[in-house]
Amino acid sequence: MKKKYNTYIVCNPGPYAETLKKALGSKFIIDSPEILARKKKNLTSVLILAELTWEHKKHAQFYGYDLALSLIEGEITADLAFFSFLDRQQLIHMTSTAGILCPIFPHHRLPMSETDYFKLNIPPISPVKWKFIRRYVLEKSGMIDKLVHDIRHLTEHSTSKDIRDMLTVFERYRSILSEEILDYIGEFFPKMLKDKHLVPIVVEDIVSMLALHKSSFPSETDAELEDSPYRMMIVEDRDDILDKLEEGFSNFFQVETFPGGEKAIEALAEDPSRYNVCIIDLELKDEQGFWQSVHGIDLLEAASKIPHLVTYILTSYSKRAVSTIKRLIQSELRRDIPVIYKTPDRIIPDYLSYADLAREFIEKIEDNIDALRGPKLGIWKSNGLLAIYHQISTPALWETVFQAVDSFIKSQDLNDRNARVIPTTFPQLKTKKFTEKHLRTLLMHRLICLYLQKKEGKIDFDNGLRRMSGFNGDIRGNLSQYFNSYLGLSKSLDEKEEGIVYVEEKGLFEEEIQWLDNKFPDLKQWQYPELVEFILEPLKMDLSESFWEKYGKGFPNDIRSLKSLFKAVKVLEKMFRTFLPTLNQGKNTTKCQDSEILQENIEVIEEFFVELKKYMGYEESDKLREDAPETYQILNKMLTSYYNVDCQK
């Protein structure tokens, strides 16, 4: 059976093209402009001969690079690579276009057998990476940033070959450089070859001239710690820099270093919860100075999909260059990525220490962990199932969970001693190796507990649910560990009835909230548990029993739905309406009914309004205003009355 081939090959017409057509299929061989015009819209993966000779170009042998540039400018989105009889180091000097494209895209050597073609690996180019290449790397401003970046690597210790290669690079960019700059470097490079001590002076002058030259372009942009439990990934192609960074950060993190993007992206994919912070060199090159198959942009894109991961760009590009790059990619990555600008000696900027950066990283790590939706207890914590969930959660995963739970609800009887919910073996609490199977099983049982809580108001665990859990060992006799550590649900036990559990609905996933809302449309899940400690908890504890009996009558036993929340706020409004006129900025100023009670509890009341004022200034209050406008208006009215009232009467 013939192997399937799906990469379009652009080559010269003739016997070689005919051989390829027989071996790979004629529809994948493009040996004329007419065929290319017909197939241009269907290109998904394309391999271009560097020595292409179409259209009788003067530099006939290397028309492949010009053709590729025209395809790129035409917004091609295919995965792109070249093949040639020459080594890449030779190709880079053939034409100015070759010099620009050769370091960026993969290259394969000829001759190749039919088997070799089938084994070709052309790395995929994502939309983010295409945007970066088109809008920055191949733009004049990006090319000059690249020149500045490369020339700054020249020092008095650079070899003669390094300096000659740099001169060749400047020559390659002749079309975008002014004659003034070309004359200057043409004058000084020979001197630099003879006297290496001139290098730092000339480099500084050239960088200044390039910056001044670039300013004429249209502007694209007018931006001590103890050991932590966190793990750091550092990706940098230069061993000396990698060693310094590892030495600097190893006092604060468990550091893992990667000289190449390919191994780093494999590590992120294999265990996305392993790392907490990632430092990525923007321009990853191989030993010959070409782009690695996995570029810094590829790594940034992969890292941005891991919600708990703190990611930083490491670069020696200028701030203006980085600002342009970030503007191009941030809308695609949907997150801001801070930058560390490399310096020649210390790597990190002089005004920072490794401890300063470590503090900054840890603060961001902890902020990210807090922002993750879902349970924060037990094995769901930052390096456990919560991070796994955010990486692999899909509609298909939840569909499986919903089907299993719905089936259980319809068919199982809590009093059936032979019933089992999801028979499985769970990992021990200390395990660090979780799988999708573990996650799916826990999600199923979380939903079952939430459903029973909604339906019955409580869970009879000892007499029903525990026998159906399918779990053995310590879980059988430890409700606290089961609900907190395994299910990630806050719970309270009924002291009077052994085995009766009440679940506090905190840390739910959006899918769980939606599922419960669909199951219990009359008890729409209230999503504001942080609202001033459930509105009345401080007052419940501190106000006298007589005051509570007088004003708190009718207050709901729980505040789990918008309906009961509104009821609670109405009762609260009635209470405060009575004694608000006796208050001025939280101070009791007049004698009136209940004034003694108010005086005793003035700190509690003041604390309530301080917290309420904070909450109404948060973005979460917009959600309250959207879902429960009447409740929002009452709270806002109470707040306004409290801070504006003048009771000096």
Rosetta blueprint (number, residue, H / E / L):
1 M L
2 K L
3 K L
4 K L
5 Y L
6 N L
7 T L
8 Y E
9 I E
10 V E
11 C L
12 N L
13 P L
14 G L
15 P H
16 Y H
17 A H
18 E H
19 T H
20 L H
21 K H
22 K H
23 A H
24 L H
25 G L
26 S H
27 K H
28 F H
29 I E
30 I E
31 D L
32 S L
33 P H
34 E H
35 I H
36 L H
37 A H
38 R H
39 K H
40 K H
41 K H
42 N H
43 L L
44 T L
45 S E
46 V E
47 L E
48 I E
49 L E
50 A L
51 E L
52 L L
53 T L
54 W H
55 E H
56 H H
57 K L
58 K L
59 H L
60 A H
61 Q H
62 F H
63 Y H
64 G H
65 Y H
66 D H
67 L H
68 A H
69 L H
70 S H
71 L H
72 I H
73 E H
74 G L
75 E L
76 I L
77 T L
78 A L
79 D E
80 L E
81 A E
82 F E
83 F E
84 S E
85 F L
86 L L
87 D L
88 R H
89 Q H
90 Q H
91 L H
92 I L
93 H L
94 M L
95 T L
96 S H
97 T H
98 A H
99 G H
100 I H
101 L H
102 C L
103 P L
104 I L
105 F L
106 P L
107 H E
108 H E
109 R E
110 L L
111 P L
112 M L
113 S L
114 E H
115 T H
116 D H
117 Y H
118 F H
119 K H
120 L L
121 N L
122 I L
123 P L
124 P L
125 I L
126 S L
127 P H
128 V H
129 K H
130 W H
131 K H
132 F H
133 I H
134 R H
135 R H
136 Y H
137 V H
138 L L
139 E L
140 K H
141 S H
142 G H
143 M H
144 I H
145 D H
146 K H
147 L H
148 V H
149 H H
150 D H
151 I H
152 R L
153 H L
154 L L
155 T L
156 E L
157 H L
158 S L
159 T L
160 S H
161 K H
162 D H
163 I H
164 R H
165 D H
166 M H
167 L H
168 T H
169 V H
170 F H
171 E H
172 R H
173 Y L
174 R H
175 S H
176 I H
177 L L
178 S L
179 E H
180 E H
181 I H
182 L H
183 D H
184 Y H
185 I H
186 G H
187 E H
188 F H
189 F H
190 P H
191 K H
192 M H
193 L H
194 K H
195 D L
196 K H
197 H H
198 L H
199 V H
200 P H
201 I H
202 V H
203 V H
204 E H
205 D H
206 I H
207 V H
208 S H
209 M H
210 L H
211 A H
212 L H
213 H H
214 K H
215 S L
216 S L
217 F L
218 P L
219 S L
220 E L
221 T L
222 D L
223 A L
224 E L
225 L L
226 E L
227 D L
228 S L
229 P L
230 Y L
231 R E
232 M E
233 M E
234 I E
235 V E
236 E L
237 D L
238 R L
239 D H
240 D H
241 I H
242 L H
243 D H
244 K H
245 L H
246 E H
247 E H
248 G H
249 F H
250 S L
251 N L
252 F L
253 F L
254 Q E
255 V E
256 E E
257 T E
258 F E
259 P L
260 G L
261 G H
262 E H
263 K H
264 A H
265 I H
266 E H
267 A H
268 L H
269 A H
270 E H
271 D L
272 P L
273 S L
274 R L
275 Y L
276 N L
277 V E
278 C E
279 I E
280 I E
281 D E
282 L L
283 E L
284 L L
285 K E
286 D L
287 E L
288 Q L
289 G L
290 F L
291 W E
292 Q L
293 S L
294 V L
295 H L
296 G H
297 I H
298 D H
299 L H
300 L H
301 E H
302 A H
303 A H
304 S H
305 K L
306 I L
307 P L
308 H L
309 L L
310 V E
311 T E
312 Y E
313 I E
314 L E
315 T E
316 S L
317 Y L
318 S L
319 K H
320 R H
321 A H
322 V H
323 S H
324 T H
325 I H
326 K H
327 R H
328 L H
329 I H
330 Q H
331 S H
332 E H
333 L H
334 R L
335 R L
336 D L
337 I L
338 P L
339 V E
340 I E
341 Y E
342 K L
343 T E
344 P L
345 D L
346 R L
347 I E
348 I L
349 P L
350 D L
351 Y L
352 L L
353 S L
354 Y H
355 A H
356 D H
357 L H
358 A H
359 R H
360 E H
361 F H
362 I H
363 E H
364 K H
365 I H
366 E H
367 D H
368 N H
369 I H
370 D H
371 A H
372 L L
373 R L
374 G L
375 P L
376 K L
377 L L
378 G H
379 I H
380 W H
381 K L
382 S L
383 N L
384 G L
385 L H
386 L H
387 A H
388 I H
389 Y H
390 H H
391 Q H
392 I H
393 S L
394 T L
395 P H
396 A H
397 L H
398 W H
399 E H
400 T H
401 V H
402 F H
403 Q H
404 A H
405 V H
406 D H
407 S H
408 F H
409 I H
410 K H
411 S H
412 Q L
413 D L
414 L L
415 N L
416 D L
417 R L
418 N L
419 A L
420 R L
421 V L
422 I L
423 P L
424 T L
425 T L
426 F L
427 P L
428 Q L
429 L L
430 K L
431 T L
432 K L
433 K L
434 F L
435 T L
436 E H
437 K H
438 H H
439 L H
440 R H
441 T H
442 L H
443 L H
444 M H
445 H H
446 R H
447 L H
448 I H
449 C H
450 L H
451 Y H
452 L H
453 Q H
454 K H
455 K H
456 E H
457 G L
458 K L
459 I E
460 D E
461 F H
462 D H
463 N H
464 G H
465 L H
466 R H
467 R H
468 M H
469 S L
470 G L
471 F L
472 N L
473 G H
474 D H
475 I H
476 R H
477 G H
478 N L
479 L H
480 S H
481 Q H
482 Y H
483 F H
484 N H
485 S H
486 Y H
487 L L
488 G L
489 L L
490 S E
491 K E
492 S E
493 L E
494 D L
495 E L
496 K L
497 E L
498 E L
499 G L
500 I E
501 V E
502 Y E
503 V E
504 E E
505 E L
506 K L
507 G L
508 L L
509 F L
510 E H
511 E H
512 E H
513 I H
514 Q H
515 W H
516 L H
517 D H
518 N H
519 K H
520 F L
521 P H
522 D H
523 L H
524 K L
525 Q E
526 W L
527 Q L
528 Y L
529 P L
530 E L
531 L L
532 V L
533 E L
534 F L
535 I L
536 L L
537 E H
538 P H
539 L H
540 K H
541 M H
542 D H
543 L L
544 S L
545 E H
546 S H
547 F H
548 W H
549 E H
550 K H
551 Y H
552 G L
553 K L
554 G L
555 F L
556 P L
557 N L
558 D L
559 I L
560 R L
561 S E
562 L H
563 K H
564 S H
565 L H
566 F H
567 K H
568 A H
569 V H
570 K H
571 V H
572 L H
573 E H
574 K H
575 M H
576 F H
577 R H
578 T H
579 F H
580 L H
581 P H
582 T H
583 L E
584 N E
585 Q L
586 G L
587 K E
588 N E
589 T L
590 T L
591 K L
592 C L
593 Q L
594 D L
595 S H
596 E H
597 I H
598 L H
599 Q H
600 E H
601 N L
602 I H
603 E H
604 V H
605 I H
606 E H
607 E H
608 F H
609 F H
610 V H
611 E H
612 L H
613 K H
614 K H
615 Y H
616 M H
617 G L
618 Y L
619 E L
620 E H
621 S H
622 D H
623 K H
624 L H
625 R H
626 E H
627 D H
628 A L
629 P H
630 E H
631 T H
632 Y H
633 Q H
634 I H
635 L H
636 N H
637 K H
638 M H
639 L H
640 T H
641 S H
642 Y H
643 Y H
644 N H
645 V L
646 D L
647 C L
648 Q L
649 K L
